[in-house]
Structures are given as structure tokens and as C-alpha cells.
Amino acid sequence: MAHFLRKVAIIGLIAVNSPVHGNKPAETTLPQTVRHAVETAQASARNAAGSLTAAREAAEILAGLDPAMRERILNTAMTTATAKPTTR
């Protein structure tokens, strides 16, 4: 009798957790949340790597310029970065 009750309990547990017979949806939100977090982290890592590569390439280009030209480019970049945008 105990063996029979154990089998019934196992079958009942499976049925309750089944998306067909139970109240649970087929996909729970936890795997979707984890997947979204991983995708966000990967996208952030790709963006950071791209930014670092661009910064390194810009530094190499600036290092190859003569000092006067480098100073003019850096001053122009600083002026552009600190300028307030105009509204139309």
C-alpha cells in the first residue's frame, strides 16, 4: 500500500507541475529574466570593447601627428564636447 501511495504522490506531483494539467505556464519568467540579463551583459561588454578599440585607434592616430596639429584637433574636440546644443 505504501508503494502504491508513493507512486500516486509522484504522479500527482508531476501532474501539478505539468503545463498541460497544472496552473503553471509553459515558460516561466525566471529563464527569460536570466536570458535577458545575460544578453544585456554581453551587449554591454561588446559596446565597451568597441569603445576601447576606438579610443586606442584614436590615440594611435593622434600620437602619429605633429604636436601643433594634435593640439588643434584636441582643442576642437574639447570645444565641441563642451558646447551646448542649439534648439530649433
C-alpha positions as CSV (number, residue, x, y, z in Angstrom):
1,M,0.0,0.0,0.0
2,A,2.8,2.4,0.8
3,H,4.4,1.7,-2.6
4,F,1.1,2.5,-4.3
5,L,0.7,5.8,-2.4
6,R,4.2,6.8,-3.2
7,K,3.6,6.2,-6.9
8,V,0.3,8.2,-6.7
9,A,2.1,11.1,-5.0
10,I,4.8,11.2,-7.6
11,I,2.3,11.1,-10.4
12,G,0.3,13.9,-8.7
13,L,3.4,16.0,-8.3
14,I,4.3,15.6,-11.9
15,A,0.7,16.5,-12.9
16,V,0.6,19.6,-10.7
17,N,3.9,20.9,-12.2
18,S,2.9,20.0,-15.8
19,P,2.0,23.0,-18.0
20,V,-0.8,20.8,-19.5
21,H,-2.6,19.8,-16.3
22,G,-1.4,22.4,-13.8
23,N,-1.7,26.1,-13.4
24,K,1.8,26.9,-14.4
25,P,2.5,28.5,-17.8
26,A,4.7,26.6,-20.3
27,E,7.6,29.0,-19.8
28,T,8.3,30.6,-16.5
29,T,9.7,34.1,-16.2
30,L,12.9,33.1,-14.5
31,P,14.7,31.7,-17.6
32,Q,13.5,34.7,-19.6
33,T,14.9,37.0,-17.0
34,V,18.2,35.2,-16.8
35,R,18.4,35.2,-20.6
36,H,17.7,38.9,-20.8
37,A,20.3,39.7,-18.1
38,V,22.9,37.6,-20.0
39,E,22.1,39.3,-23.3
40,T,22.3,42.7,-21.7
41,A,25.7,41.9,-20.1
42,Q,27.0,40.6,-23.4
43,A,25.8,43.7,-25.3
44,S,27.4,46.0,-22.7
45,A,30.7,44.0,-23.0
46,R,30.6,44.3,-26.8
47,N,30.0,48.1,-26.5
48,A,32.8,48.6,-24.0
49,A,35.2,46.6,-26.2
50,G,34.2,48.6,-29.2
51,S,34.7,51.9,-27.3
52,L,38.1,50.8,-26.1
53,T,39.2,49.8,-29.5
54,A,38.1,53.1,-31.0
55,A,39.9,55.0,-28.2
56,R,43.1,53.1,-28.8
57,E,42.9,53.7,-32.5
58,A,42.3,57.4,-32.0
59,A,45.3,57.6,-29.6
60,E,47.5,55.9,-32.1
61,I,46.4,58.4,-34.8
62,L,47.0,61.3,-32.5
63,A,50.4,60.0,-31.5
64,G,51.5,60.0,-35.1
65,L,50.6,63.6,-35.7
66,D,52.9,66.6,-35.2
67,P,52.3,68.4,-31.9
68,A,50.7,71.5,-33.4
69,M,48.1,69.5,-35.4
70,R,47.4,67.3,-32.3
71,E,46.8,70.4,-30.2
72,R,44.4,71.9,-32.8
73,I,42.4,68.7,-33.0
74,L,42.2,68.2,-29.2
75,N,41.1,71.9,-28.8
76,T,38.4,71.5,-31.4
77,A,37.2,68.2,-29.8
78,M,37.1,69.8,-26.4
79,T,35.2,72.9,-27.7
80,T,32.7,70.6,-29.5
81,A,32.2,68.4,-26.4
82,T,31.5,71.3,-24.1
83,A,29.4,73.4,-26.4
84,K,25.7,73.5,-25.6
85,P,23.4,72.1,-28.3
86,T,21.2,74.6,-30.1
87,T,17.5,74.1,-30.2
88,R,15.4,74.8,-33.3
